[in-house]
């Protein structure tokens, strides 16, 4: 919505690694986007996801 995107990088032992792109890459709120937005969503929808990290 704000001109950003997220790219899947890898998953290992339930830890999903993503890369924020576009406007999200430099946003001061990006860590909140990863933890509150992306991590919560993936934990609900994908069995075995323990956490999400931005790389």
PDB file of N, CA, C and O in Angstrom, chain B, residues numbered from 101:
ATOM      1  N   UNK B 101       0.823  -1.181   0.000  1.00  0.00           N
ATOM      2  CA  UNK B 101       0.000   0.000   0.000  1.00  0.00           C
ATOM      3  C   UNK B 101       0.876   1.258   0.000  1.00  0.00           C
ATOM      4  O   UNK B 101       0.500   2.275  -0.583  1.00  0.00           O
ATOM      5  N   UNK B 102       2.035   1.191   0.649  1.00  0.00           N
ATOM      6  CA  UNK B 102       2.894   2.371   0.760  1.00  0.00           C
ATOM      7  C   UNK B 102       4.079   2.338  -0.197  1.00  0.00           C
ATOM      8  O   UNK B 102       4.998   3.146  -0.060  1.00  0.00           O
ATOM      9  N   UNK B 103       4.079   1.425  -1.159  1.00  0.00           N
ATOM     10  CA  UNK B 103       5.156   1.364  -2.133  1.00  0.00           C
ATOM     11  C   UNK B 103       6.284   0.432  -1.755  1.00  0.00           C
ATOM     12  O   UNK B 103       7.382   0.534  -2.302  1.00  0.00           O
ATOM     13  N   UNK B 104       6.033  -0.471  -0.832  1.00  0.00           N
ATOM     14  CA  UNK B 104       7.045  -1.434  -0.434  1.00  0.00           C
ATOM     15  C   UNK B 104       6.631  -2.838  -0.800  1.00  0.00           C
ATOM     16  O   UNK B 104       5.502  -3.076  -1.230  1.00  0.00           O
ATOM     17  N   UNK B 105       7.543  -3.758  -0.629  1.00  0.00           N
ATOM     18  CA  UNK B 105       7.268  -5.155  -0.932  1.00  0.00           C
ATOM     19  C   UNK B 105       8.136  -6.018  -0.032  1.00  0.00           C
ATOM     20  O   UNK B 105       9.066  -5.530   0.610  1.00  0.00           O
ATOM     21  N   UNK B 106       7.823  -7.295   0.005  1.00  0.00           N
ATOM     22  CA  UNK B 106       8.607  -8.231   0.811  1.00  0.00           C
ATOM     23  C   UNK B 106       9.001  -9.400  -0.089  1.00  0.00           C
ATOM     24  O   UNK B 106       8.199  -9.887  -0.886  1.00  0.00           O
ATOM     25  N   UNK B 107      10.246  -9.839   0.054  1.00  0.00           N
ATOM     26  CA  UNK B 107      10.775 -10.940  -0.737  1.00  0.00           C
ATOM     27  C   UNK B 107      11.172 -12.073   0.202  1.00  0.00           C
ATOM     28  O   UNK B 107      11.900 -11.854   1.170  1.00  0.00           O
ATOM     29  N   UNK B 108      10.698 -13.282  -0.082  1.00  0.00           N
ATOM     30  CA  UNK B 108      11.098 -14.460   0.679  1.00  0.00           C
ATOM     31  C   UNK B 108      12.547 -14.778   0.332  1.00  0.00           C
ATOM     32  O   UNK B 108      12.917 -14.805  -0.842  1.00  0.00           O
ATOM     33  N   UNK B 109      13.377 -15.020   1.365  1.00  0.00           N
ATOM     34  CA  UNK B 109      14.780 -15.353   1.151  1.00  0.00           C
ATOM     35  C   UNK B 109      15.046 -16.819   1.479  1.00  0.00           C
ATOM     36  O   UNK B 109      15.631 -17.539   0.670  1.00  0.00           O
ATOM     37  N   UNK B 110      14.618 -17.268   2.670  1.00  0.00           N
ATOM     38  CA  UNK B 110      14.936 -18.628   3.103  1.00  0.00           C
ATOM     39  C   UNK B 110      14.073 -18.990   4.304  1.00  0.00           C
ATOM     40  O   UNK B 110      13.481 -18.119   4.941  1.00  0.00           O
ATOM     41  N   UNK B 111      14.009 -20.265   4.602  1.00  0.00           N
ATOM     42  CA  UNK B 111      13.395 -20.734   5.847  1.00  0.00           C
ATOM     43  C   UNK B 111      14.262 -21.869   6.381  1.00  0.00           C
ATOM     44  O   UNK B 111      14.646 -22.780   5.649  1.00  0.00           O
ATOM     45  N   UNK B 112      14.558 -21.790   7.671  1.00  0.00           N
ATOM     46  CA  UNK B 112      15.387 -22.797   8.312  1.00  0.00           C
ATOM     47  C   UNK B 112      14.934 -22.966   9.755  1.00  0.00           C
ATOM     48  O   UNK B 112      14.895 -22.001  10.519  1.00  0.00           O
ATOM     49  N   UNK B 113      14.592 -24.190  10.122  1.00  0.00           N
ATOM     50  CA  UNK B 113      14.154 -24.503  11.487  1.00  0.00           C
ATOM     51  C   UNK B 113      13.017 -23.610  11.961  1.00  0.00           C
ATOM     52  O   UNK B 113      13.000 -23.195  13.120  1.00  0.00           O
ATOM     53  N   UNK B 114      12.073 -23.310  11.087  1.00  0.00           N
ATOM     54  CA  UNK B 114      10.918 -22.506  11.446  1.00  0.00           C
ATOM     55  C   UNK B 114      11.157 -21.013  11.445  1.00  0.00           C
ATOM     56  O   UNK B 114      10.250 -20.248  11.769  1.00  0.00           O
ATOM     57  N   UNK B 115      12.358 -20.576  11.088  1.00  0.00           N
ATOM     58  CA  UNK B 115      12.679 -19.147  11.020  1.00  0.00           C
ATOM     59  C   UNK B 115      12.647 -18.715   9.553  1.00  0.00           C
ATOM     60  O   UNK B 115      13.453 -19.172   8.742  1.00  0.00           O
ATOM     61  N   UNK B 116      11.719 -17.842   9.233  1.00  0.00           N
ATOM     62  CA  UNK B 116      11.567 -17.340   7.870  1.00  0.00           C
ATOM     63  C   UNK B 116      12.402 -16.077   7.728  1.00  0.00           C
ATOM     64  O   UNK B 116      12.323 -15.170   8.555  1.00  0.00           O
ATOM     65  N   UNK B 117      13.199 -16.031   6.674  1.00  0.00           N
ATOM     66  CA  UNK B 117      14.023 -14.846   6.407  1.00  0.00           C
ATOM     67  C   UNK B 117      13.452 -14.134   5.196  1.00  0.00           C
ATOM     68  O   UNK B 117      13.236 -14.734   4.143  1.00  0.00           O
ATOM     69  N   UNK B 118      13.209 -12.837   5.367  1.00  0.00           N
ATOM     70  CA  UNK B 118      12.631 -12.020   4.303  1.00  0.00           C
ATOM     71  C   UNK B 118      13.480 -10.774   4.088  1.00  0.00           C
ATOM     72  O   UNK B 118      14.255 -10.370   4.955  1.00  0.00           O
ATOM     73  N   UNK B 119      13.316 -10.181   2.922  1.00  0.00           N
ATOM     74  CA  UNK B 119      13.995  -8.920   2.605  1.00  0.00           C
ATOM     75  C   UNK B 119      12.921  -7.907   2.236  1.00  0.00           C
ATOM     76  O   UNK B 119      12.104  -8.150   1.348  1.00  0.00           O
ATOM     77  N   UNK B 120      12.927  -6.783   2.916  1.00  0.00           N
ATOM     78  CA  UNK B 120      11.986  -5.718   2.594  1.00  0.00           C
ATOM     79  C   UNK B 120      12.542  -4.912   1.432  1.00  0.00           C
ATOM     80  O   UNK B 120      13.741  -4.641   1.366  1.00  0.00           O
ATOM     81  N   UNK B 121      11.658  -4.533   0.519  1.00  0.00           N
ATOM     82  CA  UNK B 121      12.086  -3.827  -0.683  1.00  0.00           C
ATOM     83  C   UNK B 121      11.268  -2.552  -0.860  1.00  0.00           C
ATOM     84  O   UNK B 121      10.247  -2.357  -0.200  1.00  0.00           O
ATOM     85  N   UNK B 122      11.727  -1.696  -1.753  1.00  0.00           N
ATOM     86  CA  UNK B 122      11.017  -0.464  -2.041  1.00  0.00           C
ATOM     87  C   UNK B 122      11.038   0.473  -0.845  1.00  0.00           C
ATOM     88  O   UNK B 122      12.050   0.582  -0.152  1.00  0.00           O
ATOM     89  N   UNK B 123       9.929   1.145  -0.604  1.00  0.00           N
ATOM     90  CA  UNK B 123       9.847   2.098   0.506  1.00  0.00           C
ATOM     91  C   UNK B 123      10.027   1.422   1.861  1.00  0.00           C
ATOM     92  O   UNK B 123      10.494   2.056   2.808  1.00  0.00           O
ATOM     93  N   UNK B 124       9.666   0.151   1.966  1.00  0.00           N
ATOM     94  CA  UNK B 124       9.789  -0.568   3.245  1.00  0.00           C
ATOM     95  C   UNK B 124      11.243  -0.771   3.661  1.00  0.00           C
ATOM     96  O   UNK B 124      11.537  -0.872   4.852  1.00  0.00           O
ATOM     97  N   UNK B 125      12.153  -0.833   2.692  1.00  0.00           N
ATOM     98  CA  UNK B 125      13.556  -1.116   2.994  1.00  0.00           C
ATOM     99  C   UNK B 125      14.172  -0.070   3.911  1.00  0.00           C
ATOM    100  O   UNK B 125      14.984  -0.418   4.768  1.00  0.00           O
ATOM    101  N   UNK B 126      13.819   1.177   3.761  1.00  0.00           N
ATOM    102  CA  UNK B 126      14.420   2.224   4.574  1.00  0.00           C
ATOM    103  C   UNK B 126      13.498   2.812   5.624  1.00  0.00           C
ATOM    104  O   UNK B 126      13.843   3.798   6.275  1.00  0.00           O
ATOM    105  N   UNK B 127      12.344   2.223   5.791  1.00  0.00           N
ATOM    106  CA  UNK B 127      11.345   2.772   6.714  1.00  0.00           C
ATOM    107  C   UNK B 127      11.738   2.499   8.164  1.00  0.00           C
ATOM    108  O   UNK B 127      12.143   1.386   8.498  1.00  0.00           O
ATOM    109  N   UNK B 128      11.620   3.511   9.027  1.00  0.00           N
ATOM    110  CA  UNK B 128      11.935   3.300  10.439  1.00  0.00           C
ATOM    111  C   UNK B 128      10.974   2.324  11.132  1.00  0.00           C
ATOM    112  O   UNK B 128      11.288   1.809  12.205  1.00  0.00           O
ATOM    113  N   UNK B 129       9.835   2.073  10.541  1.00  0.00           N
ATOM    114  CA  UNK B 129       8.850   1.157  11.127  1.00  0.00           C
ATOM    115  C   UNK B 129       8.980  -0.251  10.551  1.00  0.00           C
ATOM    116  O   UNK B 129       8.128  -1.100  10.812  1.00  0.00           O
ATOM    117  N   UNK B 130      10.022  -0.514   9.778  1.00  0.00           N
ATOM    118  CA  UNK B 130      10.135  -1.792   9.081  1.00  0.00           C
ATOM    119  C   UNK B 130      10.198  -2.984  10.032  1.00  0.00           C
ATOM    120  O   UNK B 130       9.633  -4.033   9.726  1.00  0.00           O
ATOM    121  N   UNK B 131      10.859  -2.855  11.158  1.00  0.00           N
ATOM    122  CA  UNK B 131      10.938  -3.987  12.099  1.00  0.00           C
ATOM    123  C   UNK B 131       9.562  -4.309  12.667  1.00  0.00           C
ATOM    124  O   UNK B 131       9.247  -5.476  12.897  1.00  0.00           O
ATOM    125  N   UNK B 132       8.753  -3.305  12.893  1.00  0.00           N
ATOM    126  CA  UNK B 132       7.380  -3.553  13.358  1.00  0.00           C
ATOM    127  C   UNK B 132       6.574  -4.241  12.262  1.00  0.00           C
ATOM    128  O   UNK B 132       5.765  -5.125  12.543  1.00  0.00           O
ATOM    129  N   UNK B 133       6.793  -3.837  11.027  1.00  0.00           N
ATOM    130  CA  UNK B 133       6.110  -4.484   9.902  1.00  0.00           C
ATOM    131  C   UNK B 133       6.445  -5.962   9.863  1.00  0.00           C
ATOM    132  O   UNK B 133       5.562  -6.796   9.665  1.00  0.00           O
ATOM    133  N   UNK B 134       7.716  -6.291  10.050  1.00  0.00           N
ATOM    134  CA  UNK B 134       8.147  -7.691  10.016  1.00  0.00           C
ATOM    135  C   UNK B 134       7.539  -8.468  11.173  1.00  0.00           C
ATOM    136  O   UNK B 134       6.947  -9.525  10.957  1.00  0.00           O
ATOM    137  N   UNK B 135       7.671  -7.973  12.387  1.00  0.00           N
ATOM    138  CA  UNK B 135       7.231  -8.722  13.572  1.00  0.00           C
ATOM    139  C   UNK B 135       5.716  -8.721  13.755  1.00  0.00           C
ATOM    140  O   UNK B 135       5.118  -9.777  13.959  1.00  0.00           O
ATOM    141  N   UNK B 136       5.104  -7.571  13.686  1.00  0.00           N
ATOM    142  CA  UNK B 136       3.666  -7.485  13.963  1.00  0.00           C
ATOM    143  C   UNK B 136       2.835  -7.896  12.756  1.00  0.00           C
ATOM    144  O   UNK B 136       1.815  -8.569  12.899  1.00  0.00           O
ATOM    145  N   UNK B 137       3.268  -7.496  11.580  1.00  0.00           N
ATOM    146  CA  UNK B 137       2.492  -7.791  10.377  1.00  0.00           C
ATOM    147  C   UNK B 137       2.806  -9.147   9.777  1.00  0.00           C
ATOM    148  O   UNK B 137       1.971 -10.051   9.804  1.00  0.00           O
ATOM    149  N   UNK B 138       3.999  -9.294   9.240  1.00  0.00           N
ATOM    150  CA  UNK B 138       4.367 -10.490   8.489  1.00  0.00           C
ATOM    151  C   UNK B 138       4.463 -11.718   9.391  1.00  0.00           C
ATOM    152  O   UNK B 138       3.917 -12.771   9.061  1.00  0.00           O
ATOM    153  N   UNK B 139       5.153 -11.596  10.526  1.00  0.00           N
ATOM    154  CA  UNK B 139       5.316 -12.751  11.415  1.00  0.00           C
ATOM    155  C   UNK B 139       3.976 -13.260  11.933  1.00  0.00           C
ATOM    156  O   UNK B 139       3.720 -14.463  11.891  1.00  0.00           O
ATOM    157  N   UNK B 140       3.132 -12.385  12.412  1.00  0.00           N
ATOM    158  CA  UNK B 140       1.827 -12.816  12.932  1.00  0.00           C
ATOM    159  C   UNK B 140       1.000 -13.498  11.849  1.00  0.00           C
ATOM    160  O   UNK B 140       0.358 -14.517  12.104  1.00  0.00           O
ATOM    161  N   UNK B 141       1.014 -12.939  10.640  1.00  0.00           N
ATOM    162  CA  UNK B 141       0.252 -13.514   9.540  1.00  0.00           C
ATOM    163  C   UNK B 141       0.763 -14.915   9.203  1.00  0.00           C
ATOM    164  O   UNK B 141      -0.024 -15.854   9.088  1.00  0.00           O
ATOM    165  N   UNK B 142       2.082 -15.054   9.046  1.00  0.00           N
ATOM    166  CA  UNK B 142       2.642 -16.346   8.674  1.00  0.00           C
ATOM    167  C   UNK B 142       2.440 -17.399   9.760  1.00  0.00           C
ATOM    168  O   UNK B 142       2.196 -18.565   9.450  1.00  0.00           O
ATOM    169  N   UNK B 143       2.537 -17.005  11.019  1.00  0.00           N
ATOM    170  CA  UNK B 143       2.315 -17.961  12.112  1.00  0.00           C
ATOM    171  C   UNK B 143       0.889 -18.518  12.075  1.00  0.00           C
ATOM    172  O   UNK B 143       0.669 -19.686  12.396  1.00  0.00           O
ATOM    173  N   UNK B 144      -0.068 -17.689  11.686  1.00  0.00           N
ATOM    174  CA  UNK B 144      -1.464 -18.125  11.612  1.00  0.00           C
ATOM    175  C   UNK B 144      -1.711 -19.017  10.396  1.00  0.00           C
ATOM    176  O   UNK B 144      -2.510 -19.951  10.466  1.00  0.00           O
ATOM    177  N   UNK B 145      -1.037 -18.739   9.291  1.00  0.00           N
ATOM    178  CA  UNK B 145      -1.332 -19.410   8.025  1.00  0.00           C
ATOM    179  C   UNK B 145      -0.413 -20.579   7.679  1.00  0.00           C
ATOM    180  O   UNK B 145      -0.805 -21.463   6.918  1.00  0.00           O
ATOM    181  N   UNK B 146       0.803 -20.597   8.225  1.00  0.00           N
ATOM    182  CA  UNK B 146       1.783 -21.613   7.826  1.00  0.00           C
ATOM    183  C   UNK B 146       2.247 -22.387   9.061  1.00  0.00           C
ATOM    184  O   UNK B 146       2.922 -21.826   9.924  1.00  0.00           O
ATOM    185  N   UNK B 147       1.895 -23.654   9.150  1.00  0.00           N
ATOM    186  CA  UNK B 147       2.322 -24.468  10.296  1.00  0.00           C
ATOM    187  C   UNK B 147       3.849 -24.546  10.380  1.00  0.00           C
ATOM    188  O   UNK B 147       4.527 -24.698   9.364  1.00  0.00           O
ATOM    189  N   UNK B 148       4.376 -24.442  11.586  1.00  0.00           N
ATOM    190  CA  UNK B 148       5.812 -24.596  11.802  1.00  0.00           C
ATOM    191  C   UNK B 148       6.610 -23.311  11.801  1.00  0.00           C
ATOM    192  O   UNK B 148       7.792 -23.321  12.143  1.00  0.00           O
ATOM    193  N   UNK B 149       5.989 -22.200  11.422  1.00  0.00           N
ATOM    194  CA  UNK B 149       6.725 -20.926  11.454  1.00  0.00           C
ATOM    195  C   UNK B 149       6.851 -20.472  12.893  1.00  0.00           C
ATOM    196  O   UNK B 149       5.855 -20.318  13.599  1.00  0.00           O
ATOM    197  N   UNK B 150       8.098 -20.257  13.323  1.00  0.00           N
ATOM    198  CA  UNK B 150       8.379 -19.815  14.693  1.00  0.00           C
ATOM    199  C   UNK B 150       8.612 -18.317  14.764  1.00  0.00           C
ATOM    200  O   UNK B 150       8.163 -17.653  15.699  1.00  0.00           O
ATOM    201  N   UNK B 151       9.322 -17.785  13.765  1.00  0.00           N
ATOM    202  CA  UNK B 151       9.595 -16.352  13.754  1.00  0.00           C
ATOM    203  C   UNK B 151       9.956 -15.919  12.340  1.00  0.00           C
ATOM    204  O   UNK B 151      10.184 -16.746  11.457  1.00  0.00           O
ATOM    205  N   UNK B 152      10.002 -14.601  12.148  1.00  0.00           N
ATOM    206  CA  UNK B 152      10.387 -14.005  10.869  1.00  0.00           C
ATOM    207  C   UNK B 152      11.482 -12.984  11.143  1.00  0.00           C
ATOM    208  O   UNK B 152      11.374 -12.172  12.062  1.00  0.00           O
ATOM    209  N   UNK B 153      12.529 -13.034  10.342  1.00  0.00           N
ATOM    210  CA  UNK B 153      13.642 -12.097  10.471  1.00  0.00           C
ATOM    211  C   UNK B 153      13.852 -11.366   9.153  1.00  0.00           C
ATOM    212  O   UNK B 153      13.676 -11.939   8.078  1.00  0.00           O
ATOM    213  N   UNK B 154      14.222 -10.123   9.245  1.00  0.00           N
ATOM    214  CA  UNK B 154      14.563  -9.336   8.065  1.00  0.00           C
ATOM    215  C   UNK B 154      16.072  -9.436   7.837  1.00  0.00           C
ATOM    216  O   UNK B 154      16.859  -9.265   8.769  1.00  0.00           O
ATOM    217  N   UNK B 155      16.467  -9.712   6.601  1.00  0.00           N
ATOM    218  CA  UNK B 155      17.898  -9.825   6.268  1.00  0.00           C
ATOM    219  C   UNK B 155      18.302  -8.776   5.249  1.00  0.00           C
ATOM    220  O   UNK B 155      19.465  -8.719   4.850  1.00  0.00           O
TER     221      UNK B 155
END
